């Protein structure tokens, strides 16, 4: 991670958009991937189980992301059949949190995706 969990928690706590219950919900939700869902994710294989998607597909990935390694995303991107199009957007200066490391680029890319998918 390019931002510590403590830093993310602090941002969450002082943000005027969130209340304390939102912060608690975020903590509860963030433990699901490594907690109750872990057993189910061990046998799930995107390469095998999702070889095709019939919708536009956009991958946003930080070059330095070790949680979702870019090499693995690139490998899946290559084999994924997506008749309505697929794009891989790489955030060169980010790891797992491009919304913080490259917020302006992320916002531009999200606007572009919206314009492409909802003209």
CNS distance restraints for C-alpha pairs under 8 A (distance, minus, plus):
assign (resid   1 and name CA) (resid  65 and name CA) 6.80 0.50 0.50
assign (resid   1 and name CA) (resid  66 and name CA) 7.19 0.50 0.50
assign (resid   1 and name CA) (resid  67 and name CA) 7.29 0.50 0.50
assign (resid   1 and name CA) (resid  95 and name CA) 5.93 0.50 0.50
assign (resid   1 and name CA) (resid  96 and name CA) 5.30 0.50 0.50
assign (resid   1 and name CA) (resid  97 and name CA) 7.09 0.50 0.50
assign (resid   2 and name CA) (resid  94 and name CA) 6.84 0.50 0.50
assign (resid   2 and name CA) (resid  95 and name CA) 5.39 0.50 0.50
assign (resid   2 and name CA) (resid  96 and name CA) 6.32 0.50 0.50
assign (resid   2 and name CA) (resid  97 and name CA) 6.52 0.50 0.50
assign (resid   2 and name CA) (resid 101 and name CA) 7.87 0.50 0.50
assign (resid   3 and name CA) (resid   7 and name CA) 6.44 0.50 0.50
assign (resid   3 and name CA) (resid   8 and name CA) 6.92 0.50 0.50
assign (resid   3 and name CA) (resid  97 and name CA) 6.98 0.50 0.50
assign (resid   4 and name CA) (resid   8 and name CA) 6.38 0.50 0.50
assign (resid   5 and name CA) (resid   9 and name CA) 6.02 0.50 0.50
assign (resid   6 and name CA) (resid  10 and name CA) 6.19 0.50 0.50
assign (resid   7 and name CA) (resid  11 and name CA) 6.25 0.50 0.50
assign (resid   8 and name CA) (resid  12 and name CA) 6.17 0.50 0.50
assign (resid   9 and name CA) (resid  13 and name CA) 6.12 0.50 0.50
assign (resid   9 and name CA) (resid  23 and name CA) 7.64 0.50 0.50
assign (resid  10 and name CA) (resid  14 and name CA) 6.28 0.50 0.50
assign (resid  11 and name CA) (resid  15 and name CA) 5.97 0.50 0.50
assign (resid  12 and name CA) (resid  18 and name CA) 6.83 0.50 0.50
assign (resid  12 and name CA) (resid  23 and name CA) 6.36 0.50 0.50
assign (resid  13 and name CA) (resid  18 and name CA) 7.17 0.50 0.50
assign (resid  13 and name CA) (resid  19 and name CA) 7.62 0.50 0.50
assign (resid  13 and name CA) (resid  20 and name CA) 7.07 0.50 0.50
assign (resid  13 and name CA) (resid  23 and name CA) 6.60 0.50 0.50
assign (resid  14 and name CA) (resid  18 and name CA) 7.93 0.50 0.50
assign (resid  18 and name CA) (resid  22 and name CA) 5.75 0.50 0.50
assign (resid  18 and name CA) (resid  23 and name CA) 6.99 0.50 0.50
assign (resid  19 and name CA) (resid  23 and name CA) 6.62 0.50 0.50
assign (resid  20 and name CA) (resid  24 and name CA) 6.35 0.50 0.50
assign (resid  21 and name CA) (resid  25 and name CA) 6.12 0.50 0.50
assign (resid  22 and name CA) (resid  26 and name CA) 6.16 0.50 0.50
assign (resid  23 and name CA) (resid  27 and name CA) 6.38 0.50 0.50
assign (resid  24 and name CA) (resid  28 and name CA) 6.16 0.50 0.50
assign (resid  25 and name CA) (resid  29 and name CA) 6.00 0.50 0.50
assign (resid  26 and name CA) (resid  30 and name CA) 5.96 0.50 0.50
assign (resid  27 and name CA) (resid  31 and name CA) 6.54 0.50 0.50
assign (resid  28 and name CA) (resid  32 and name CA) 7.09 0.50 0.50
assign (resid  31 and name CA) (resid  35 and name CA) 5.73 0.50 0.50
assign (resid  32 and name CA) (resid  36 and name CA) 5.62 0.50 0.50
assign (resid  32 and name CA) (resid  37 and name CA) 5.89 0.50 0.50
assign (resid  32 and name CA) (resid  38 and name CA) 7.81 0.50 0.50
assign (resid  33 and name CA) (resid  37 and name CA) 5.43 0.50 0.50
assign (resid  33 and name CA) (resid  38 and name CA) 5.95 0.50 0.50
assign (resid  34 and name CA) (resid  38 and name CA) 5.38 0.50 0.50
assign (resid  37 and name CA) (resid  41 and name CA) 6.34 0.50 0.50
assign (resid  38 and name CA) (resid  42 and name CA) 6.39 0.50 0.50
assign (resid  39 and name CA) (resid  43 and name CA) 7.56 0.50 0.50
assign (resid  40 and name CA) (resid  44 and name CA) 6.76 0.50 0.50
assign (resid  44 and name CA) (resid  49 and name CA) 7.10 0.50 0.50
assign (resid  45 and name CA) (resid  49 and name CA) 5.62 0.50 0.50
assign (resid  45 and name CA) (resid  50 and name CA) 7.73 0.50 0.50
assign (resid  46 and name CA) (resid  50 and name CA) 4.99 0.50 0.50
assign (resid  46 and name CA) (resid  51 and name CA) 7.05 0.50 0.50
assign (resid  46 and name CA) (resid  76 and name CA) 7.59 0.50 0.50
assign (resid  47 and name CA) (resid  51 and name CA) 5.82 0.50 0.50
assign (resid  47 and name CA) (resid  76 and name CA) 6.31 0.50 0.50
assign (resid  47 and name CA) (resid  79 and name CA) 7.51 0.50 0.50
assign (resid  47 and name CA) (resid  80 and name CA) 7.73 0.50 0.50
assign (resid  50 and name CA) (resid  80 and name CA) 7.78 0.50 0.50
assign (resid  51 and name CA) (resid  79 and name CA) 7.05 0.50 0.50
assign (resid  51 and name CA) (resid  80 and name CA) 5.26 0.50 0.50
assign (resid  51 and name CA) (resid  81 and name CA) 6.15 0.50 0.50
assign (resid  52 and name CA) (resid  80 and name CA) 5.62 0.50 0.50
assign (resid  52 and name CA) (resid  81 and name CA) 4.50 0.50 0.50
assign (resid  52 and name CA) (resid  82 and name CA) 5.79 0.50 0.50
assign (resid  53 and name CA) (resid  57 and name CA) 7.60 0.50 0.50
assign (resid  53 and name CA) (resid  80 and name CA) 7.57 0.50 0.50
assign (resid  53 and name CA) (resid  81 and name CA) 6.49 0.50 0.50
assign (resid  53 and name CA) (resid  82 and name CA) 5.22 0.50 0.50
assign (resid  53 and name CA) (resid  83 and name CA) 7.65 0.50 0.50
assign (resid  54 and name CA) (resid  82 and name CA) 5.92 0.50 0.50
assign (resid  54 and name CA) (resid  83 and name CA) 6.31 0.50 0.50
assign (resid  54 and name CA) (resid  84 and name CA) 6.40 0.50 0.50
assign (resid  55 and name CA) (resid  82 and name CA) 6.80 0.50 0.50
assign (resid  55 and name CA) (resid  83 and name CA) 7.44 0.50 0.50
assign (resid  55 and name CA) (resid  84 and name CA) 5.49 0.50 0.50
assign (resid  55 and name CA) (resid  85 and name CA) 7.44 0.50 0.50
assign (resid  56 and name CA) (resid  82 and name CA) 6.91 0.50 0.50
assign (resid  56 and name CA) (resid  83 and name CA) 7.87 0.50 0.50
assign (resid  56 and name CA) (resid  84 and name CA) 5.02 0.50 0.50
assign (resid  56 and name CA) (resid  85 and name CA) 5.07 0.50 0.50
assign (resid  56 and name CA) (resid  86 and name CA) 5.85 0.50 0.50
assign (resid  56 and name CA) (resid 117 and name CA) 7.57 0.50 0.50
assign (resid  57 and name CA) (resid  82 and name CA) 7.03 0.50 0.50
assign (resid  57 and name CA) (resid  84 and name CA) 7.84 0.50 0.50
assign (resid  57 and name CA) (resid  85 and name CA) 6.32 0.50 0.50
assign (resid  57 and name CA) (resid  86 and name CA) 4.52 0.50 0.50
assign (resid  57 and name CA) (resid  87 and name CA) 6.38 0.50 0.50
assign (resid  58 and name CA) (resid  86 and name CA) 5.70 0.50 0.50
assign (resid  58 and name CA) (resid  87 and name CA) 4.91 0.50 0.50
assign (resid  58 and name CA) (resid  88 and name CA) 5.96 0.50 0.50
assign (resid  58 and name CA) (resid  89 and name CA) 7.38 0.50 0.50
assign (resid  59 and name CA) (resid  73 and name CA) 7.89 0.50 0.50
assign (resid  59 and name CA) (resid  86 and name CA) 7.91 0.50 0.50
assign (resid  59 and name CA) (resid  87 and name CA) 6.24 0.50 0.50
assign (resid  59 and name CA) (resid  88 and name CA) 4.73 0.50 0.50
assign (resid  59 and name CA) (resid  89 and name CA) 5.98 0.50 0.50
assign (resid  60 and name CA) (resid  88 and name CA) 6.20 0.50 0.50
assign (resid  60 and name CA) (resid  89 and name CA) 4.89 0.50 0.50
assign (resid  60 and name CA) (resid  90 and name CA) 6.08 0.50 0.50
assign (resid  60 and name CA) (resid  91 and name CA) 7.39 0.50 0.50
assign (resid  61 and name CA) (resid  65 and name CA) 7.18 0.50 0.50
assign (resid  61 and name CA) (resid  68 and name CA) 7.66 0.50 0.50
assign (resid  61 and name CA) (resid  70 and name CA) 6.44 0.50 0.50
assign (resid  61 and name CA) (resid  73 and name CA) 7.93 0.50 0.50
assign (resid  61 and name CA) (resid  88 and name CA) 7.63 0.50 0.50
assign (resid  61 and name CA) (resid  89 and name CA) 6.35 0.50 0.50
assign (resid  61 and name CA) (resid  90 and name CA) 5.09 0.50 0.50
assign (resid  61 and name CA) (resid  91 and name CA) 5.99 0.50 0.50
assign (resid  61 and name CA) (resid  95 and name CA) 7.62 0.50 0.50
assign (resid  61 and name CA) (resid  96 and name CA) 7.42 0.50 0.50
assign (resid  61 and name CA) (resid  98 and name CA) 7.78 0.50 0.50
assign (resid  62 and name CA) (resid  70 and name CA) 7.04 0.50 0.50
assign (resid  62 and name CA) (resid  90 and name CA) 5.68 0.50 0.50
assign (resid  62 and name CA) (resid  91 and name CA) 4.49 0.50 0.50
assign (resid  62 and name CA) (resid  92 and name CA) 6.18 0.50 0.50
assign (resid  62 and name CA) (resid  93 and name CA) 7.06 0.50 0.50
assign (resid  62 and name CA) (resid  94 and name CA) 4.67 0.50 0.50
assign (resid  62 and name CA) (resid  95 and name CA) 4.42 0.50 0.50
assign (resid  62 and name CA) (resid  96 and name CA) 5.92 0.50 0.50
assign (resid  62 and name CA) (resid  97 and name CA) 7.40 0.50 0.50
assign (resid  62 and name CA) (resid  98 and name CA) 6.32 0.50 0.50
assign (resid  63 and name CA) (resid  69 and name CA) 7.88 0.50 0.50
assign (resid  63 and name CA) (resid  70 and name CA) 5.96 0.50 0.50
assign (resid  63 and name CA) (resid  90 and name CA) 6.14 0.50 0.50
assign (resid  63 and name CA) (resid  91 and name CA) 5.80 0.50 0.50
assign (resid  63 and name CA) (resid  92 and name CA) 5.16 0.50 0.50
assign (resid  63 and name CA) (resid  93 and name CA) 6.93 0.50 0.50
assign (resid  63 and name CA) (resid  94 and name CA) 6.15 0.50 0.50
assign (resid  63 and name CA) (resid  95 and name CA) 6.00 0.50 0.50
assign (resid  64 and name CA) (resid  69 and name CA) 7.51 0.50 0.50
assign (resid  64 and name CA) (resid  70 and name CA) 7.46 0.50 0.50
assign (resid  64 and name CA) (resid  92 and name CA) 7.63 0.50 0.50
assign (resid  64 and name CA) (resid  93 and name CA) 7.54 0.50 0.50
assign (resid  64 and name CA) (resid  94 and name CA) 5.94 0.50 0.50
assign (resid  64 and name CA) (resid  95 and name CA) 4.23 0.50 0.50
assign (resid  64 and name CA) (resid  96 and name CA) 7.47 0.50 0.50
assign (resid  65 and name CA) (resid  69 and name CA) 5.33 0.50 0.50
assign (resid  65 and name CA) (resid  70 and name CA) 6.60 0.50 0.50
assign (resid  65 and name CA) (resid  94 and name CA) 7.12 0.50 0.50
assign (resid  65 and name CA) (resid  95 and name CA) 3.80 0.50 0.50
assign (resid  65 and name CA) (resid  96 and name CA) 4.88 0.50 0.50
assign (resid  66 and name CA) (resid  70 and name CA) 7.86 0.50 0.50
assign (resid  66 and name CA) (resid  95 and name CA) 7.07 0.50 0.50
assign (resid  66 and name CA) (resid  96 and name CA) 7.37 0.50 0.50
assign (resid  67 and name CA) (resid  96 and name CA) 6.70 0.50 0.50
assign (resid  68 and name CA) (resid  72 and name CA) 7.45 0.50 0.50
assign (resid  68 and name CA) (resid  73 and name CA) 7.31 0.50 0.50
assign (resid  68 and name CA) (resid  96 and name CA) 7.34 0.50 0.50
assign (resid  69 and name CA) (resid  73 and name CA) 6.50 0.50 0.50
assign (resid  70 and name CA) (resid  74 and name CA) 6.01 0.50 0.50
assign (resid  71 and name CA) (resid  75 and name CA) 6.22 0.50 0.50
assign (resid  72 and name CA) (resid  76 and name CA) 6.29 0.50 0.50
assign (resid  73 and name CA) (resid  77 and name CA) 5.97 0.50 0.50
assign (resid  74 and name CA) (resid  78 and name CA) 6.22 0.50 0.50
assign (resid  74 and name CA) (resid  88 and name CA) 7.86 0.50 0.50
assign (resid  75 and name CA) (resid  79 and name CA) 6.75 0.50 0.50
assign (resid  76 and name CA) (resid  80 and name CA) 5.94 0.50 0.50
assign (resid  77 and name CA) (resid  86 and name CA) 7.91 0.50 0.50
assign (resid  77 and name CA) (resid  88 and name CA) 7.49 0.50 0.50
assign (resid  82 and name CA) (resid  86 and name CA) 6.07 0.50 0.50
assign (resid  91 and name CA) (resid  95 and name CA) 7.85 0.50 0.50
assign (resid  91 and name CA) (resid  98 and name CA) 6.58 0.50 0.50
assign (resid  91 and name CA) (resid 102 and name CA) 7.16 0.50 0.50
assign (resid  93 and name CA) (resid  98 and name CA) 7.93 0.50 0.50
assign (resid  93 and name CA) (resid 101 and name CA) 6.73 0.50 0.50
assign (resid  93 and name CA) (resid 102 and name CA) 6.97 0.50 0.50
assign (resid  94 and name CA) (resid  98 and name CA) 5.21 0.50 0.50
assign (resid  94 and name CA) (resid 101 and name CA) 5.45 0.50 0.50
assign (resid  94 and name CA) (resid 102 and name CA) 6.76 0.50 0.50
assign (resid  97 and name CA) (resid 101 and name CA) 6.30 0.50 0.50
assign (resid  98 and name CA) (resid 102 and name CA) 4.99 0.50 0.50
assign (resid  98 and name CA) (resid 103 and name CA) 6.29 0.50 0.50
assign (resid  98 and name CA) (resid 106 and name CA) 6.75 0.50 0.50
assign (resid  99 and name CA) (resid 103 and name CA) 4.61 0.50 0.50
assign (resid  99 and name CA) (resid 106 and name CA) 6.09 0.50 0.50
assign (resid 102 and name CA) (resid 106 and name CA) 6.17 0.50 0.50
assign (resid 103 and name CA) (resid 107 and name CA) 6.09 0.50 0.50
assign (resid 104 and name CA) (resid 108 and name CA) 6.24 0.50 0.50
assign (resid 105 and name CA) (resid 109 and name CA) 6.09 0.50 0.50
assign (resid 106 and name CA) (resid 110 and name CA) 6.11 0.50 0.50
assign (resid 107 and name CA) (resid 111 and name CA) 6.22 0.50 0.50
assign (resid 108 and name CA) (resid 112 and name CA) 6.19 0.50 0.50
assign (resid 109 and name CA) (resid 113 and name CA) 6.13 0.50 0.50
assign (resid 110 and name CA) (resid 114 and name CA) 6.17 0.50 0.50
assign (resid 111 and name CA) (resid 115 and name CA) 6.19 0.50 0.50
assign (resid 112 and name CA) (resid 116 and name CA) 6.13 0.50 0.50
assign (resid 113 and name CA) (resid 117 and name CA) 6.01 0.50 0.50
assign (resid 114 and name CA) (resid 118 and name CA) 5.55 0.50 0.50
assign (resid 114 and name CA) (resid 119 and name CA) 7.53 0.50 0.50
assign (resid 115 and name CA) (resid 119 and name CA) 5.06 0.50 0.50
